[in-house]
Amino acid sequence: MKKLLIVLVASISLVACKSSLDSKGQVQGSHVIAFYNLENLFDTINDPGVSDGEFTPTGSKVWTSERYENKLNNMAKVIADIGSDQGMAGPSLIGMCEMENRHVLEDLIKTESLKNEEYNIVHVDSPDKRGIDVALLYKPSVFVLQQTHAYPLLVQDSDSGKRVFTRDQLLVSGLLGGDKIHVIVNHWPSRYGGGDSSKPFRKAAALLNRHIIDSLLSIDKNAKIITMGDLNDDPTDESVVVHLSAHGNRDQLKKNDLFNPLAINFSNKKGTLYYRGTWNLFDQMVLSQGWLRGKDGYSYDSAYIYNKPYLIQQEGKYKDYLLRTYGGKDYLNGYSDHLPVYIVVSAN
């Protein structure tokens, strides 16, 4: 296994928003906080700076304006419905990954399903070679943005000195109904080339994530932190259990351990992506213990995988697999190869 040099760098300040809350913005009711891997939400324009040529009208995907609009509407349909089973009107905040740029997010929030939600965007343009990024949408009516930071994941091969380019980790801090919270949006390095050979890169991502979390906890030991994203590892993998220190049993957490509420789903053979007849749960929402203490503001209530029949192929050779935009070279006009995940937080 190649040696790695992991560099934790200072954060880059992106946005700061000054605002105040009236009495209607104070802690009350419940909120849905979600994450969704949008699977290749690209526009139709060939950007010379990244490898996106297949997602153009003349590329291998024959990615036309019509297909792009279908993709936007399909993604918006899912997002708008998250939390409906709990009687909630869509996510107050939703982290996302695998979108090409801010422009596609602006198109997304203008769709018929989302335009009345009036989402605002926090987006970071990552150095990923395919040009895919991470982002957060939030409803300014309930969340006051205070500050955001992008943390680049700098991983180098110590032999060649070449950097592995991947997605930044996006920290967003603000007031949810007057309650200070922090959200970290992740898309950890993939398993391309094999799970074992790529394992050190996800270890690096977990260590960077832990660094961000520990920095917040050093300021406030009761900080309410959610780290969410496509980790490309399951809740039982080393990167999550050892390096991130996230566990599924809240009654056995040690000081500064994190709670992984979706781990029980994986134990019950449920997941967010289906590969070769097996469910993986790469999409996770991990919480600091400040969410579990139930003193002031909001507390963790429950966690879910959004899994509706319309997201699953019901027949054919890909029966039981997720209904994606493409099945191989075939255009299916589907959704994503990942299911969304979400939590509900409620006022104490």
N, C-alpha and C positions, 0 to 999 in steps of 0.2 A: 504494500500500500504506500502511495506517495506521501511524503511529508508535506505538511501544510503550514504556512505561516499565516496566522489569523491576526488581523489588525482591527482593533476597535477604534473608530475615529470619532471625532467630535461631531455633534449633530449640526445639520444645516437648517437654519430657521427659514421657514417658507411663508407663513401667514400669521398675522395676529389681528384679531377682530375685537374692538371695544364695543360693549353693549351693556345694557342693564335689563333686569327683569321686572315686570310689574307683578301684582299679586297673583295674576293668572298663571305666571310662569314658575311659581313655587312648587315644591315637592308635593305631588298628588298623583293618585291613580297608578297605572302600570305602563310600561313601555316594552316594545319589541326591539331587540338589538340583534342584527343578523350578519351573515357572511355568505357570499355567493361567488363561486368561480364561474365567470361568464363564458368560458371556453372560446377563445379566439373572436372577440368582438373587434373586428377590423373594419375600417372604412374601405373604400374602393380605390384609394389613391396610392400609388407606388411611392413610398418614401425612400429616397436614395440613401438615407442613413441607417436603415434597418432591413432585415431580411423578411419583407412582407409581400414579395412579388406574387406568391401563389394566391393571395387574397386581392386580386384585381380582376377586371373583366376579361383580360387576356391571359390570366394565370391559370394554373392547374385546377383551381377551385371554381373557375368561371364566376368570380364573385361580383355580381352585378348590383346595381342600385336596388333592384327589386329584392334580391336576396338579403342585402344589407338591411333594408327596411323590415323585412320579415324577421330577421334576427333581433332587431331592436324591439319590435312589438312582442316577440316571444319572451325575451328577457324581462320586459316591463310587466307582462302578464304575471309571471312568476313572482317578481318582487312585490307587486301590489297585493298579492294574495297571501304573502307570508304573515302568519299570525292570525289569519281569519278563523282558524279552528278554535282559537282562544278568545274570539270576539274582538280582536284588535285590528285597527285600520292601517295595516302595513307597518314596516319598520320605522322607528324614529331615527335610527342610524343603521346603515348597512355598509360593511366593508366589502370590497370587491377586488378581484384580480383578473388577469388576462383580458384587459382592454388595451387598445393600441395607443390612445392619447386622450386628451381632455375633450377634443371635439366629439368623439363618439359618446362620451358621457353627456355632453350638452344635448346631443340628439336623443339620447336615451330618456332624459328627464322631460323632454318635450313630447314624448309619445302620449297617446290618448289615455293610457292606463295610469300614467304618472304625472301628467301636467298639472293636475289640481293639488298634488302633494307639495309642490313648490320646494323641491329639494335643492340644497346648495351642494357644491362639489369641493372636496379637498383631493387634489390629484398630485402625484409626484411622477415626473418623467424619469424612469429608471434606465440604467445603461444596458439592460438586457439586449442581447444581439437580435432577438426577434421583435424588439420594440414593445413588448407587453409590460404593463405597469400595474401598480396597486393604487387604490383610491378609497375614499369614504364619501358616501352621500349622507346628508343629515337634514332634518327639518328645523329650520331656524325658529319656528314657532315654539319649539320645546327644547332646543339645544343651542346654547350660546358658545360659539367657537372662541377660544382664547388664544391658543397657540398650536402650531404644528412643527414637527421636525422630521427630516428625512435622515435615516441612518444608513449609509452605504455599507454593504457587506463586502469587505475587501478580503478576498481569499486568494492566496498566491501559491503556486507550486514552487517550493523552495529550491528545486533543482533547475527549472527553466526560468523562474522568475515571472512567468506569465500570469496575469490576473484572470480569474474566472469571473466573467461578467454575469450578474444576476440582478434580481429585483432588490431595491432598497426596502427597508422596514420603516413604515410610516407611523409616527406617533401623533395622535390628535388629542388635545386636552381642552376641556371646556365644562360648561355647566349644563347638566341635564335636569331641567326643572329646578335649578338652583343648587343642585348637588354636584360637587366637583368629581369628574371621572376622567380616566385616561383610556384611550383605545389605541392598540397597536395593530396595524394591518400588515399581514405577512403573505409572501408567496415564496416558500423556501425552495432551494435548488432541487431540480427534478431527479428522478431515478434513471435518467437516460444513461445508457451504458452499463446498467446493472445496479441493483440496490446496494451491494457491498462496495463497489468501486466509487460510488457517489456518496456513500455514507459520511465521509469526513466533511463534505460541504454542508450537510444538514446539521452536523455537530457544530460547525462554525456559526450557522444561522441561529441555532439554539443558544449558543454562548453570547452572541450579540443581543438576542432577545432578552436573555437573563440579565445582561449588563444594563439594558434600558430599564427593566423592571426594578432591579436593585437600586438604581439611581433614584427612581421615584420613591421607593420605600425608605431610602435613607433620609428623605425630606419629610415623609409622612408615613409612619409605619402602618397606618390604617388606610392608605391610599386605595381607591377603587379602580383597579386596572383590569382591562379585558385585552388579552392578546388573542387575536383571531386570524384565521387564514388557512390556506392550503399548505400544509406542512410537508406534504409528500412523504409522510411517515404516519404510522398508526399510533394510537394512544399508548400502546405497549412497547414502542420502539425506544431505543436508548436515547435518542435525541430529545424525546419528550419526557421520559421518566427520569433519566439521570441528569442530563445537562440543563433542561428547562425546569426539572423538579416539579412536574405536574402529575397529580394522582387523582384517581376516581373516587376514593373513599374519603369523604370530608371529615369523618370522625377520627381518622388516623393521620391527619396532616400535622407535620412538625412546623416549627417556626419558619416563616418565609416560604414554605411549600405553597404550590399553587393547586387550585381545584380544577379538575377536568371533568365537567358534568356530563359530557357525552361519552366518556369512557365506558359507562355501563351499556350503552348501545352496542359498542364494539364487542363487549363480552357476550352479548346476546346475538352476535352474528349479524348485526345491522351496520350499515355504513353509508357512505356518500358517493362511492363509485364502485362499479362492478367490473371485475377484470378476470377473465378466464374462469368464470363460475364462482368467484369469491368476492365478497364485499370487503373493501378497504374503507377506513374512516380517516382520510387525510385532512378533511375539513373540520377544524376544531375551534372551540371557543373556551379559552382557559382563563380562570379568574383568580385574582388575588383574594386573600382572606378577608379583606375589608368589605367585600360583598356579602360575607357570611355572618357578620357580627350583629346585624339587625339593630343598630343603635339609632343613627340619624340618616335622613335621606332615603335612598333606595337600597333594597337588598335583593339578592338573587332569589328568584322564585322557581323557575323550571327551565329545562332545555329540551330542544326538539330537533329532529331532522325533518325537513319539509319534503315529504315523499308522497306525491299524488299519482294516481294511475296514468294521467295524461303525460307524465314525464317518462313513462316506461313503455318500451315496445311490447305490444300485446301479442304479436304473432310473427311468423317468419323465422329466418335463421338466427336473428338477433333477439328473439323473444326473451324477455326478462332483463335485457340490457337497457341502459338509459337511452332515450330517444334524443340523439344528438343532431347537430346541424348536418353533419356528414357521417355516413357509414362507409368507411373507406373512401372510394371516389364518388359514391352515390350521394346526391343531395337529398336529404330527408326532411328539411324544413323543421327540424326539431329544436331542442333547447341547449342543453349542456351535457358534458360527460360527468358532471358533478351535481349532486343535490345541495341545496342551500341548508344551512344550519342556523339556529337562532335560539336566543334565551329571552325570557320574560323577567324583567325586574319590577318590583312593586314597592310602593311607599311604605315605610315603617309606621 
